[in-house]
């Protein structure tokens, strides 16, 4: 990645330098075009003046002298030829006729005695659409103008070379520094990813910046933290599973050996004890099956159906009532309003059964009530119990897979609420919980009104 970033900077640098060179060449070209256009205008003025000196086959020497004078003042060395190619008024004759002071002034402006190497340019002279001669023109070496042109072009070239040197070196150095700066967090992320791939979930990345790279680092840290917790919970699960399996198996083995040795004479009682332990094993296996189903993408969006929520909840309460009554607890619906909704019935039933079963497990007196309503096009189903409650420090953990507080003394794998949360999220909803130790808990499920 570092090489690609550096090459990208080099491409940008080359593009910038190329554009600068093109820009400088365009400036010089525009300057030359500007000078050329001024010279063309001057030639046009002189040509018009010369054409005005011709009248009915004869030339006005006075007007021609003035034309030659203005041409020289503009820095032009000109010759005026007639149609036979003969020079009408040689310019050196005009120069010889100048006063000494005028000659001195002209010498100050131009290199009058310097040989001019470039050739003349021809321009036709017309009078009433008839060609009457030819204007031969070329530039004197005008001192000031030549110096200014040279200075301008020299400065442009000088600026270009300095810019190329400074910009090139500066941008290359900046590119190297930026490449290091940008690639450093990515390289740190790569090394951290390799550590996680090797099983080290304790690695974290410094996330000091607030840009996308910083967000990526923070997201990575959250992922690593989640993986670390999952790994700890997995180890805890394996320990729990081993313990939960060992206990009933040991008890059953003891009862079988006792009955085989004749220590336990009441076979019926021994079989009843074995049956209890088998039920415990079945419950453990069912919990493992539930989480396996979740990992196998069991929690996908299912078919939605229209139901009367009151009748649906009444059916659940009727099915679970014997379990509550056997412990001297009540389970009831705190609302009698009819509410027809469209939802995934199978998942909703699984969610509520898990919540109610969890409430039954941790409620010693009183009971459970179920309420429901609709607000802002969302369904709210709330399960309130009068159980033991959940400490505030444990509320963020209860939806984690395999989480089971040791102080609860409850059996199981700690999967029920984790499955509930996943099901609710698949249905496009959310679940929240409020709880007070010794006063009970309140689980609130929010779902879209229609799916």
N, C-alpha and C positions, 0 to 999 in steps of 0.2 A: 504493500500500500504506500509506503514511504516513497518508493521509486516512482510510482504512478503520480503521486502528488507533486513531486519535484518536476517530473516531465510536464505535468499540466502547467506549472508555473513557468517553465521554460517556453512552452508554446505561447502563453499569454505575453511573456516578455518579448519574444520574437515578433509577435503580432503588433505590439505597441511600438517597437523599434522600427519595424517596416512601415507602419503608418506615419511615424515621424519623418522618416526618409522621404516618403512620397510627399508629405506635406511641405518639406523644405524644398524639394524639387519643383513642386507646384508654385511656391512663392517665387523662386528664381525665374521660372517660366513666365509667370504673370508679370514680373518686373520687366523681363525682356519684351514681352508683348506690349506693355505700357510704353516703353521707350520707342519701340517700333511704330506704334500708332501715332505718337507725337511726331516722329520723323516723317511719317506719311502725310500728316496734316501740314507740316512745314513745306514739304515738296509740293503739295497741292497749292499752297498760297504762292510759292515762288513761280510755279508754272502759270498760274493765272496772271501774275504780274508780268511775266515774260510775254505771254500771249497778248497782253495789252500794249506791249511796245511795238507790235507789228501792225502796219497799216498800208494796205494796197501795195504790197511787194517791197516795202522798205521798213527798216528797223529804226526805232528811236533810241539813239545811243544814250541819252540821258536816262530814259526809263530803264534800259538794260543795265546801266551802271548802278542805279538804285537797287535793281533786283539782285545783282551780284553782291552789292554791299550788304543787303539784308540776309542773303544766303550765307555769306561769310560770318556775319554776326550770329547766325544760328548754328555755326560750326560746319557749314557745308562747302566743299570745294566743287564748283560747278563749271561746266562748259556748255555753251549754247552753239549748236551746229545748225546750219541751214539744210535745206533738202538735198544739197549736193555733198553734204558732210563737211563743209568748210566752217571753221569756227568764226562766228559772227563778231564777237568781242572777247578776245583772250583775257582771262582773269588776271594774268600777270601784268597786262597793260593797265588794268584798273588798279592793281596794288601799287604799281609804280607811280600812279597819279595821286596816291594818297599823301596827305601831309605827314611830316615826321612824327608828330604827336599821335596821329591816328594809327600809323604803322606800329608805334610803340605799344599802344593799347591793344592792337590786334595780336602783337607778339606775346603780350601778357596773357591773353586768353587762349591762344593756340600755338602749337608747335609749327610755326609757319615754314621753317626750313627743314623740317623732318620729312624724309621720304615716306610717302603713304603707299603701303604695299597692296592694299585691297583694291579691286577694280572699281570702275564706275558702274553705276546702274543707269539704264536708259529709260527716259520717259518721253513719249511723243508730245509735240506741241502743235496745237490746232488753231486755225482761224476760220471761222464759218465752216466747220466740218471738213476743212482741207488741212492736210498735214503741211506745216510750214517749217518744221525743223525737229530737232531732238535735244532734250535736256540731259546732259551727262552729270551725274551727281555721285559724290562720295563724301564721307565724313572726314573733317579735320580731326586731328588728335587734340581735342579740347581738354586742357589740363584739369580744370576743376571737375568737369563732368566725368572724365575718365577716372579721376581719383575717387570721386564719390561712388561711381559704379563699382570700382574695384573694392572699396571699403565695404559697401553693402554686401556684395557677393562673398567677400572674405569673412565678414561677420556671420553671415548665414552659415557658411561652411564651418567656421570655427565653432559656432553654437551647436551645430549638428554633431561635430566630433566630440565636443565636451559632453553634450547630452547623451550621446551613445555610450561614452565611457562611464559617466556617473550613473545614468539610468540602468545600463547593463550590469555594472558591478553591484549597484545598490539593490536592484531587483533580484539578482541571483542570490545575494546575501540574505535578502528578505525571504526569498523562496526557501532557502535552506532552513532559516529560523522558523518560518511558519510551518514547514514540513515537519520539523522536529516537534513543534508545539501541537500541531493537529494530530500527528501520528502517536504521540506519547500516550494519551488516554486510550487510544484504540489498541496499542500494544499492551497496555496494562490490562485492558479488558480481555485480550487474547490469552495472556498469561493466567489471569484469574479463571477464565473458562477452562483452560487446560487443567488447572488444579481441581476445579469442580468435577471435570470429567474423570479425574483420578480419585474422586471420593472425598476431597477436602472441601466441605461445605462451609467452613469458617472464614473463607477468604472474603474480603470486602475491598471496594475500590473507593478512593477519595473522590468526592463529587463536589468540588468547590465552585465550579462555574454554574451559571444559570441558563446556559444555552442547551441545544439539543444533545450535545455530548454529555453535559451534566445530567440531563434527564435520563439519558441512556444508562449512565453509571448508577443513578439512584434506582432505576428500574432493575438493573442487574443485581444490586444489593438486596432489593426486596425479594427477587427470585432466589438468590442464594440463601437468604434468611428463611424463606418458605421451604426450600429444599432441606435446609438444616433441621427445621422443625419437623418436616415430614420424616426425615431419617430418624430423628429421635423418637417420634411417635411410632415409626415402624419397629424400631428396636423394642420400644415399650410394648407394642402389640405382640411381638413374637414372645416376649417374656410372659405377657398376660395369657396368650393362647396356650403356651406350654404349661403355665400354672393351672389354667382353667381345665385343660384336658387331663392333666396329671391327677387332679383331685378326684373327679368322678371316676376315672379309670381305676385309681387306687382303691376307692370305696367299693366299686363293683367287684374288683379282684378280691378284696377282703371278705365281702359277703359271700361270694362264690366259694372261696376256700373254707369259710366258716360252715357253710351248709354242707360242703363235701366232707368235712371232717366231723360233722355231726354236732358241732358246737352250737349252732343255731338250729333249734328244733322246729321253730315256726317258719316253715318254708314260705308261706304266704307273705309274711312280714318281710322276709329277706328279698323276695321278688319285688315287693312294693318299693323297697329302698333302691333296688337296682333300677326300677322303672323311673324313679325320680332322677337318678343320675343320668339315665339315657335321655330324658327330656332336657336336662341341662346341656348334654352334648349336642342334641338336635338344635337347641337355641344358638349354641356357638357356631355350628356349621351354617345355620341360616344367616347369621351375621356375616360370616365370611363370604357366603354366596351373594349377599346383597352388595358388598363392596366390590366383589369380582364383577358383578353385573354392571356396576357403575363404571368401572374401568373399561369395560367392553362396550362403552357407548350406549348403555341401556337408557341413559337419560337424554333422549332425543325428543324433539317436538312431536307429540302424537296427535291423534285425531281429536278435534274439539266437538263437543256435543252440548245441546241446550238442556239445562236442568232447572228444576225449582230448588233453590238452595235450601229452603226450609225443609222440604221433604228429604233432600239428600242428607242433611245433618241429622234429621230425626232418625233416619235409617242407621247411621253410624252410632248414635247414642243408644239405640235399641240393641245393637249388636254388642256394644261394650258394657252395657249396664250390669250384666251379671258379674263381670270382673270387679267393678267398682263396689257393687253391693256386698260381695263376699268379704270386702275389707271394711265395710261399714261407711262407705263414701257415697256421695251423690254425684251424678253427672247429668247436666240439664242444658237446655237451650234457653238463653235469656232474651230471645226475640221471637215473635210469632208472625212477623211480616213476611208476605210472599215476595220472593225475589227470583226472577228468572234470569239466568246468566248463561253465557256460552264459555265453556272451559274444557280443559283436558280432565275428564272425570277420573280416570284411573290414577293419574299423578296426584290430583287433589285429594283423593281418598287415601293414598299412601302417605301424603304429607300429614293429614289430620290424624290418621291412626298412629303414626310415630309420635306426634306431639302429645296426643292423649295418653298413649302408653307410657311416655316419659313422665307425664304428670301423675299418672297412677302410681308409678314406681317411687316417686319422691313426695307423695302426699300421705300423711299419717292420720289426718282428721279433716273434717269438712268435705270438700269435693272440688268439682270442676264445672265451670259454666262456659258456654259457647255463645258468642255474640257475633253478629254480622251486619254489614251496612254497605252502602255505595256512596262514594264521594269522588268528585272530579273524574268521573268515568272509570273508576277503579273499585274493585271489590275488596272489602276488608273483612277478614275473619279473625276473631280474637278468642284465644283460649286462655281463661284465667283459672288458676288453681290456688288453693290455700295451703300449699305445701311448705317445704323447708326453706325455699328460696335459694338464690345463688349469690355468693359474695361478688361484689363489684369487680374485684380483681380477676375473677374467673369468667366474667361475661364475654370478653373478647375471644375466649378459648373454646367455648362450648360447642361451636360449629366446626371445630377442627376434627378431622378424622382421627379415630382411636383415642380421642381425649376422654379420660374418665378420672374424675378426682378421687384420690385415694380415700379421703375422709368420708365419701358417700357410702362406702360399703356395698354398693350395688354391683350386681353381676352384669356381664356383657362385655362387648368390645368397644363401646363408645362410638358407635357408627350411626346411631339413629338420627341425631340432629344434623350430622354432616350430610347424610342422604337427603334430609328435609331441605337443607339449604340449596343443594345442587338441583333438586327437583323444582323448587320455587324459581330459581334463576333460569332454568330451562323454559319454564312457563312464562318468562318475561316479567317476573315479579320480584319482590324482596320480602325478607322476614326480619323483624326486629323483636327485641326482648327487653323487658324491664322487670326487675326483681328486687325484692327486699328480704333479707335473711329473717326467717321466722314468720313471714307474712305471706309468702307465695310469689308466684311468677306470672307474667302476662306475655304470651307470645302472640304477635300480630302479623298476619300474612296479608300482603297487598298484591293483588293480581289485576291484570287488565280486564276490563269489563267484557270484552269480546276478543277472541283470537281467531 
